[in-house]
Amino acid sequence: MKKFIYILLALPFIACEKTIDYNGDLSEPMIVLGPSNAVSSGFGLSRFEDSVQFILSNSIDILDIGIPGPIQNADVQIREVGGAWIPVIERASGYYSTNALQIVTGKSYEVKASATGYDDVSAKCTVPFPIAINSFKYESTVYPPDTFNFYDAYKVYNLKLQDPGNGRRYFCITAEYRYNDTTLGSTGYEVQLTSKSPYARPITDGDYYYRLNELFGTNEGFEGKEVNIPLQLYNEGWEPNPGDDISLYITVKTLDESGYKYHTSRQRYQQFGGSGDLFSQPVQVFTNVKGGLGFLGGYSLRDKRED
């Protein structure tokens, strides 16, 4: 039996505590499967990845003390749906990869994994055809009337996307400055963005639009058509020096439905679900792994330098 302290009442001068016996069942540890770069917002299977890579770890109960650890010596396999299974080899503790499978846009894939002491897990995904970028152009710099300093200003860009049609698609937009076509990592800032486009799905609270590193949306309403999405970009006042070989790039990742649900729920959890507010509504992070937890998704990618 486990015990924890429940705060019953807290007033400026009076506080009561009560110890509650917890009689519920503790959950058994499960396999957690995800892309090897999930910590850095990994998006899963794509022809743009140089190999198929996964990390396997174990889940822990909400009342347990500790952190999840890697699952070693697991049997992990992948295949194109309907094809032959291909082993995914453990390269390091809990890290599994293979170069034996070439990911193809438009194809569906499934993964299965088993390890001693855990239930078997499996997951499926599809690599979607990409939404194309027709143009990415600067329009203006805006200084809102309630701005308190230069860093509250933002730049407006127009992003024109071309949807290939034939089904629902989901996307993630990011922006970054690059030097010689390499992502800058030493500028000390991050380019954040948001949009009031009806096709974007930013995290919002009333009239305030959160600006984050990733902006998600769907092609609902412009399937098979071109659409303009106005973007607000915030670079905290940083600008390249004159003569620097630095350009602003926009990247659009086209996601399958599972990828969209996972990454949008993860984004909301990071903003609201893990805030520590005892009275906030918890955010459930999406999982599509049967028998366990985690995420398997497919994506395609297009990027473009500022016109």
N, C-alpha and C positions, 0 to 999 in steps of 0.2 A: 504494500500500500504506500502510495506517495502522498506527501502533504505539501501544500503551498499556502502562502499568506494571501488572504483576500482582503482588500481594503474596502471596508463596509461604509465608512463615513469619514469625511475629512472636512473639518471646519477650522476657522482661524485659531480657535483655542481648544477644540475638542476633537479627538481622533480615536476611533475604535478599530481594533483589529480582531479578526476571528480566524482560527485555523480550521480549514475544511478538509475532511478526509475525502480523497478522490478514489471512487470505486469503479470508475470506468475502465474498459479494456485498453491496454497500451497497444499501439499498432506494431506489427512486425516489420522489421526493416525490409525495404524493397530496393530493386535495382533502379537507379536513376540514369537514364541514357540521354546524351545530348551531343551536339557538335563539339569538337575539341576546342573551338574558340568561343564557346557559349559565354564565357565570362566577359569577353569583349564583344558581346552582341553578335555571336555567330549565327548565320542564317541557314546553314545546312548544306544540302547537296546542290552542286552546280557545276557546269563545265568550266567555270572560272576558278574552281578550286583545283590545286595541283594533285590532290589525292582525296580519298574518302577517309575521314577521320572522326573518331568518336572518343568520348570519355565516359567511363562507367564508374559510378560511385554508389554509396548506400544512403538511404534515407534514415533519419532519426526521428523518434517520437517527440512530440511537442514538449513533453515533460522531461525528456532526457537531457543530460548535460554533455556537451561535446560538439564536435563538428563532423560532417560526413567525411568518410575516407574513401580512397580508391578501391575498386573491386578488381582483384588480380586473378589471373588464370581463368578468365571467362571464355566461353565459346561464343564468338560473335560472327555472324554471317550476313551477307547482303546479296541481293540479286535484283535484276530487273524483273518486274512482276511477270511470272510465267516462265522465267529462265532458270538457269542452274545457279545454285547457291555458291558463293565465293567466300572463303575464309577471310576475316579481318584480323590481322595479327597484332598481338600485344607488343608494342615497341618500348614502352616504359610502364611504370606502375599505373594501371588503370587507363592507359592511353592505347588505343587500337587504331590501326590504319591499314590501307591497302592501295596499291597502284594498279591492281588487276582489273578494275572496272572503270570504263570510260562513261562518264555521266553525259546523257544526251537530252537536250531540251525537248520537252513534250512527252518524255517517257515517265513511267511510274516505277518506284522502287520500294522494296520492303527490307527491313532489318529484323533480325531476331538475335536474342542473347540469352544465355543461361549460365548460371554460376552456382556452385555448391552452397546450400543454405538459403537460396532465394527462389522465388517463383520465376518461371521463364517470362520474358517480355518480348514484345514485338511492336512494330510501328510501320506505317506506310506514308509515302508522300509522292507528289508529282512536281516535276520541274516545269514551270509555266513558260509559255512564249512571252517575250519581253514587250513592255510598253516602250515605244520609241520616243526619243527626245528630238523635237523638230527645231527648237530654238531656246536660248536662255539669255535674256537681255536685261541690262540695267535700265531702270526707268527714272528713279529719283531717290533722294535722301530726305527723310521725313524727321522733323523735330516736333514731337507731340507738344501740345500746349501745356501739359502738366509735367513736362520733363524737368528734372532737377539738375541734371548734368549731361555732358556730351554723350555719355555712354548709354543713355536711354534712347538716343536716336537710332533709326534703323534705315536700311536700304531696301527699296522695293525693286524686285526683279519679276519679270514675266517669264514663266516657264510654260512652253507649249509642248504638250504630249500628244502622241498619236497611238490610239489603242488599236490593236490588230483585229479586235472583234472575236466572235465565237466563244463567248463565255465571260463569267465574272473573273475579274482580276483584282489583286490587291497590290499596293506599292508602299515603298519606304523611300523618302527623299532625304538626302544628306548633302551638305555643302562643305567644301574645304579649299584652302589655298594650297597650291602645289608649286614646287620648284623643280624644274626639269622633269615634269610629269611624275614626281615623287611626292607623296603626302608629307607635308611639313609636320614635324613633331617637336620642334623646339621654339615655337613662337610664344608659348606661354598663354594661349587663349584657345577657345573653341568657338567655331562658327555655329551659332544657334539660329533656329528658324521657326516660323509659324505661318499660318495662312488663315484667311477668312473665306476661302473658297468652299463652296458646298460639297466639293469632291474630296476635301481633306478632312481628317478626323483628329484635330489636335486635342490635347487635354485642356479642357476649358473649365472655368469657374465663373459663371455669370458673364459679364462683358469682358473679363480679362482673358487674354489668350496666352497660355504658357508658351515660352520659347524653349525648345529643347534641341538636342543634337539630331533627333530623328523625328520626321513628320510622316505620319501614315495616312493612307486614304484608299479609296476604292474607285473602280471605273463605273460604278453605278450611275447612269445618266449620260455617259458618253461612250458606251460600248461601240467600237468600230469607228469612232470619230476623233477629230482633233479637238483639244480643249486647252484653254489658257488658265493656268493656275498662278495667281499673283502670290509672291512669297515676300515675307518680311524677314530680312537677314540682320542679325546682330553680331558684330565682331568686336564689341567692347572698345571701339575707338581705334583699333589697330588697323594700319594701312601699310602695304608694301612700300618700301623706299623707291623713289624714282630710279629707273634703270635696272631694278631687280627683275630677274627672269622668273616672276611669280605671277600666277594666274588663279582666278577663282573657278573652281569646277563644281558642277552639280552632278550628283549620282542618283539614279533611280533604280532601285531593286524591285523587280516584280516578284511577288510572293504567292505561294499557294495559300489556301484558306487556313491551314494549320499554322503556317508561319505567321500570318497576319494575327490570328487569335493569340498565339503565344507571345509575340513581341509587343502587341498593344497591351495585353494584360500584365506583362512584365514591366512595361513602362509605367502603367498606373500603380502597380505595386510599389515600385521604387519611389514614386512621388507621394503616394498616399497610404498604401497598405503597411509600410514598414515605419511609419512616423512615430509609433509609440503612443498614439492617442487611444486610450482605453475605450473611448466611446465612439470611435470611428468605425464605419462599416468595413470589414476586412475585404481585401481584394484577392480573389482566387486566381492564381496563375494557371493558364490553360496547359493541359497535357494531352498528348495523343498517343502515349505509350501504353499499350494494353499490358496488364499484369504488373505495372510499375509506374514510374513517374518520368517526366522529362519531355523531350520534344524532338521530332524529326520533321524537317521541312525541306522544300526545294525552292530555288530562286534563280532568276536570270538578272543580268545587270547591263545597264547602259549608263555612260557618263559623257559629259560634254563641257568643254571650256566655255567661259563667258563669251558671247558673241561680240 
